């Protein structure tokens, strides 16, 4: 080595991948952890599902609902669920809270599209649901991909109906259509962030008219009949619903060496 190369060797920060030097048992632990993480991601695509999955995990670790307690003692492990969308966990310490507490925060969140309060409409013989994007998603990534529908509807009598359509292999999926390249000359002139606009994120959900009849909004009627038969809901129930659309993709390992976890959608 030249003097310059020696100086560079001694002064430059040396970087290496986290995989270097790992023992085989540690690698196996990493892969096991990631397998469990992938399973968690596939079960937990919305805030409500995240809370539900976490509840199952922590109860296996000895956590109990704080509402079951009349008093707490050091070592107790408790949780509280707020409106089924957030959760608080605590391990009761030995010293007074006046001496301080340790807090860890984690964000239960997911990129998604939400249904608007009055979403269902028919246009040119097709039925759609109007959506509103949540957060800073890249809207152009949400067209022509399989989407699944997750959420809850609260009926006038207080009954809560849970919906999950598109995750099972036998379920139908949904999509947001886009223009074919040879029909999209005007669209192709837009800037990337405006390639697909928010008001264009309408979900295609059906095309068959009720009983094949030639009446106004027959396709919309058929969709409502299907929803009513399966869930006992009517159009007005969308107002009291919280239904979210997420990609129907499954998270899985990525790379021939399985060194990465791929959740195949992002902001």
C-alpha positions, 0 to 999 in steps of 0.5 A: 500500500502507498502512504496515501492508501495507508492514511485512507485506511486508518482515517476513513470510516469502515462500513459493513453489512449487518449480515457479516460475521453473524453466527448461523444460530443468530441468522436462524433467529432473524429468519424466524423473527421475519417469518412471524413478522410477515404473518403479522403483516398479512393479518394486520392491514388496518389499525383495527386488525393491528390492535386485534393481532397485538391483543392475541400476542400480548395475552399469550405473554401474560397481559390482561385487560386493566378493567379486570383489576380493582388494584394493581401491584408491581409486576402486573402486566395490563392493557387498555384498548381505545375504540378498537384502534389504539392500545396502551400497555403497561408493566407496573413498576416497583417505584412510585410514578413520581420517580419517572416512567419509561415510555415506548411509542409505536404507530399503528398505521397503514397506507389505504383508501377510505370509502366516502360516507355516500360512496356507491354510484353507477356510471355507464353500466358499471358500479363504483365506490368513491374513495378518499386517500389517507395520508401521503400515498403515491396515488398512481401506484393504486391503480390496476392492482388487486384491492381488498375491502376491510372494515366495519359497519354499524347498523341502526340497531347498534349491530356491528358488521365486520367486512373482509373481502379479497384476502381469501383466494376464493374471494373477489377482488376490486380495482381502480381502473386506468386508461390504456396507453394509447388512450392516455395521451393527455394523462401522460402529459401530467406531472407524476404526482398528478398522473392519477388525481384523488377524485379518480380513485374510484373503485370498480365493484360490479357490472351486472344489472339486477335480474338483467333488467333495463332500468335506471341504476340496475347495477347499483341495485344488484350490488346493494342486493348482494350486500344486503343478502350477505351482511343485512345492510342497506345503502344508508349504512355506509354513513355509519361505516369505516371501510378501508381498501388495501392491496390484496397482496401478501407480504413475503420474503424477497431475494434469492437469499431471502434476506429481505421482507417485502410488503408490496405496497407503500405510501 
